[in-house]
């Protein structure tokens, strides 16, 4: 009986051993929730169903009114030295815009890799060229951020049709380390702005999407899905989601300090201390100025008071600081 059962047992064992090979592979292009949670583990707030951090809507509005320099200074103090890039053209240079990063990476076309990606897209029910796949993932308030390895000629990730898809889904725009075509038509779209390396009339060719919502490089910056992105004519900065609220509040505080200081300079009350001369007395006058101009305060008063206490404490800890 044992001899008769042996072939059946061996056959069953072979099926068990082969099962992992026959099981469907996990998605390789779009990052899994677990992968996004791994890279953004310090974020403790709300997330999209796929795991991407969802920074609050009010920060998207507040951040456009602060300077890149003030955010950059904050991030440098926190040890983040590689969050800014520059050298772009902008659809609407006069209109800063902000959003939550939906990251994508493109690479030069390699046929066997492309075939595997296309097969995965077919299994997932994706349609059209794979440069349209990230657009279908966009939510309102998102920023489509793409590493197109700086390609411009035949590196145009969107024309006006895909641009209209971005405008419809995100109502925000894009940052591309790559080119675009149909710049004139994209400028005419509502709810649309964008940074891109250059315009070219060619269609994209010999490149392919390789990831959605993975860590990417944009010029000299590292970007994670869910980062708070501030795009201006002078460049773009990527703020880690878990630092976004604190970064914006600190940048707003510096903006208020500057506004107060400008008033003192205009009135001649600063003497030669054009850049500051901050001490306890000046901070006291600053608080009085804020009380008289409450509309200038975009953060909560509790946040303002906390940062003020931080500033005063820093003064006390600086040897030789003015009193």
C-alpha positions in Angstrom: 0.0 0.0 0.0 2.9 2.4 0.9 4.4 1.7 -2.5 1.1 2.6 -4.2 0.8 5.8 -2.2 4.3 7.0 -2.7 3.8 8.5 -6.2 0.7 10.3 -4.9 2.6 11.7 -1.9 5.5 12.8 -4.1 3.1 14.4 -6.6 1.3 16.3 -3.8 4.7 17.5 -2.4 5.7 18.7 -5.8 2.5 20.8 -6.1 3.1 22.3 -2.6 6.7 23.2 -3.5 5.6 24.7 -6.8 2.7 26.7 -5.3 4.8 29.9 -4.5 6.0 29.9 -8.1 2.4 29.6 -9.5 1.0 32.3 -7.1 0.3 35.7 -8.6 3.2 38.1 -8.0 2.6 41.2 -5.9 2.5 44.5 -7.9 5.9 45.7 -8.9 5.1 49.1 -10.2 2.8 50.6 -7.6 4.2 50.4 -4.1 2.2 48.4 -1.6 0.7 49.9 1.6 3.3 48.1 3.6 6.1 49.6 1.5 4.7 53.1 1.9 4.2 52.6 5.7 7.8 51.5 5.9 9.2 54.7 4.2 6.8 57.1 6.0 6.7 55.4 9.4 7.1 58.7 11.4 3.9 60.0 10.0 1.1 59.5 12.6 -1.8 61.2 10.9 -4.4 60.3 8.4 -3.5 58.2 5.4 -5.1 57.4 2.0 -6.3 53.8 1.7 -3.1 52.8 -0.1 -1.0 54.1 2.8 0.2 57.4 1.5 0.3 60.2 4.2 -2.5 62.7 3.8 -1.3 66.0 5.2 -4.2 68.3 6.2 -5.9 70.5 3.5 -5.3 73.7 5.4 -1.5 73.2 5.1 -1.8 73.1 1.3 -3.4 76.6 1.6 -1.1 78.0 4.2 2.2 76.9 2.7 1.9 78.9 -0.5 2.2 82.1 1.6 5.6 81.2 3.1 9.0 81.4 1.5 11.1 78.5 0.3 14.0 79.9 2.3 12.1 79.8 5.5 11.1 76.1 5.0 14.6 75.3 3.8 16.1 76.8 7.0 13.8 74.8 9.1 14.6 71.5 7.3 18.3 72.2 7.5 18.0 72.6 11.3 16.3 69.2 11.3 19.1 67.6 9.3 17.3 67.5 5.9 19.8 68.9 3.5 18.5 67.5 0.2 14.9 68.7 -0.2 15.2 71.5 -2.7 15.7 71.7 -6.5 15.7 74.5 -9.0 16.1 75.2 -12.8 12.5 74.7 -14.0 10.1 76.5 -16.2 6.6 77.1 -14.8 3.2 77.3 -16.6 2.0 80.2 -14.4 5.1 81.8 -12.8 3.0 84.2 -10.8 1.0 81.5 -9.0 2.8 79.4 -6.3 1.1 76.1 -5.8 1.3 73.2 -3.3 0.1 69.6 -3.0 0.8 66.1 -1.5 3.4 64.2 -3.5 2.3 61.3 -5.7 5.7 60.1 -6.8 6.6 58.3 -10.1 9.8 57.2 -11.7 10.5 56.8 -15.4 13.5 55.1 -17.0 15.0 54.6 -20.5 13.0 51.9 -22.3 14.3 48.3 -22.0 12.1 45.9 -23.9 12.0 43.0 -21.5 11.3 45.2 -18.5 8.6 47.1 -20.5 6.9 43.9 -21.5 6.7 42.8 -17.8 5.3 46.2 -16.8 2.7 46.1 -19.6 1.6 42.6 -18.6 1.1 43.7 -15.0 -0.9 46.7 -16.2 -3.1 44.4 -18.3 -3.7 42.1 -15.3 -4.7 45.2 -13.2 -7.0 46.5 -15.9 -4.9 49.6 -16.6 -5.4 51.3 -20.0 -3.5 53.5 -22.4 0.2 54.3 -22.2 1.8 53.8 -18.8 2.5 57.6 -18.6 -1.3 57.9 -17.9 -1.3 55.4 -15.1 -0.2 57.8 -12.3 -2.8 60.3 -13.4 -5.6 57.8 -12.7 -4.2 57.5 -9.1 -4.4 61.3 -8.3 -6.7 62.6 -5.7 -7.7 66.3 -5.2 -4.8 68.2 -3.6 -2.2 65.8 -5.0 1.0 66.9 -6.8 2.1 64.6 -9.6 5.9 64.4 -9.0 7.9 62.6 -11.7 11.5 61.6 -12.1 11.9 61.6 -15.9 15.7 61.6 -15.6 15.8 65.1 -17.0 14.8 64.0 -20.5 13.3 66.8 -22.7 13.3 65.8 -26.4 11.0 62.8 -26.6 10.8 63.0 -22.8 7.5 64.9 -22.7 5.5 63.1 -20.1 2.3 64.9 -20.9 0.5 66.9 -23.6 -2.7 68.7 -23.2 -4.9 65.6 -23.0 -3.0 64.1 -20.1 -2.7 67.6 -18.7 -6.4 67.9 -18.6 -6.5 64.6 -16.7 -4.1 66.0 -14.1 -6.2 69.2 -13.7 -9.4 67.2 -13.3 -8.1 64.7 -10.8 -5.8 66.8 -8.7 -6.9 70.4 -9.3 -3.3 71.2 -8.5 -0.5 70.3 -11.0 2.8 68.6 -11.4 6.6 68.8 -11.0 8.5 67.0 -13.7 12.2 66.4 -14.0 11.4 66.0 -17.7 9.8 67.9 -20.5 6.2 68.6 -21.6 4.5 69.3 -24.9 1.3 71.4 -25.6 2.5 74.0 -23.1 0.1 76.7 -24.5 -2.9 74.4 -24.1 -1.8 73.3 -20.6 -1.6 77.0 -19.6 -5.2 77.4 -20.6 -6.5 74.6 -18.3 -8.3 75.5 -15.1 -6.9 74.3 -11.8 -3.5 73.6 -13.4 0.1 74.6 -12.8 3.3 72.9 -13.3 7.1 72.9 -13.1 9.0 71.2 -15.9 12.5 71.3 -17.3 11.6 72.6 -20.8 9.0 72.5 -23.5 9.4 70.4 -26.7 6.9 69.5 -29.4 8.0 65.9 -29.6 6.0 63.0 -28.1 7.5 60.8 -25.5 9.5 57.9 -26.8 11.9 55.2 -25.5 11.1 55.6 -21.9 8.7 53.8 -19.5 7.1 54.2 -16.1 8.8 52.0 -13.5 7.2 52.9 -10.2 4.3 54.7 -8.5 4.6 56.0 -5.0 8.2 54.8 -4.4 11.0 57.1 -3.1 12.4 59.1 -6.1 15.1 61.7 -6.9 14.1 65.0 -8.3 17.4 66.8 -9.2 19.2 67.1 -5.9 16.2 66.3 -3.8 14.8 63.0 -2.4 11.0 62.8 -2.4 8.7 60.3 -0.6 5.0 59.8 -1.3 2.9 62.1 0.7 5.5 64.9 1.1 4.2 68.4 1.3 5.4 70.0 -2.0 5.7 73.8 -2.5 6.4 74.9 -6.1 7.3 78.4 -7.0 8.9 80.0 -10.0 12.3 79.9 -8.3 12.2 76.2 -7.5 10.5 73.4 -5.5 10.9 72.1 -1.9 9.7 68.8 -0.5 8.8 68.7 3.2 8.5 65.3 4.9 4.8 64.8 5.8 5.5 64.2 9.5 7.3 67.6 9.7 4.9 69.5 7.5 2.7 71.3 10.1 5.7 72.3 12.3 7.6 73.4 9.3 4.8 75.6 8.0 4.2 77.1 11.4 7.9 78.0 11.9 8.0 79.5 8.4 4.9 81.6 9.2 6.6 82.7 12.4 9.7 83.9 10.5 7.4 85.7 8.0 5.8 87.5 10.9 9.2 88.4 12.4 10.3 89.8 9.0 7.1 91.8 8.6 7.5 93.4 12.1 11.2 94.0 11.4 10.4 95.7 8.0 8.0 98.0 9.9 10.8 99.0 12.3 13.2 99.5 9.4 10.7 101.8 7.6 10.1 103.8 10.7 13.8 104.1 11.5 13.3 102.3 14.9 15.8 99.5 14.2 18.9 101.7 14.1 21.6 99.7 12.4 20.0 96.3 13.3 18.4 95.9 9.9 18.3 92.1 10.1 17.2 91.6 13.7 18.8 92.5 16.9 16.2 90.3 18.6 16.1 90.4 22.4 13.5 90.1 25.1 12.4 93.7 24.8 12.0 93.4 21.0 10.0 90.2 21.3 7.8 92.0 23.8 7.1 94.7 21.2 6.6 92.0 18.6 3.8 90.4 20.7 2.2 93.8 21.1 2.3 94.2 17.3 0.7 90.8 16.8 -2.1 91.7 19.3 -2.8 94.8 17.3 -2.8 92.9 14.0 -4.5 89.5 14.7 -5.3 89.0 11.0 -1.7 88.4 10.3 -1.7 85.3 12.4 -2.5 82.2 10.3 -1.4 79.6 12.8 -3.1 79.1 16.2 -2.2 81.4 19.0 -1.0 78.3 20.9 1.4 77.5 18.1 2.6 81.1 18.0 3.2 81.2 21.8 5.1 77.9 21.7 7.5 79.0 18.9 7.9 82.4 20.7 8.9 80.5 23.9 11.3 78.4 21.8 12.9 81.6 20.4 13.3 83.2 23.8 14.8 80.0 25.2 17.3 80.0 22.3 18.3 83.6 23.1 18.9 82.7 26.7 21.2 79.8 25.7 23.3 81.9 23.4 26.4 83.2 25.2 26.6 87.0 24.9 23.1 87.4 23.5 21.6 90.8 24.0 19.1 91.1 26.8 
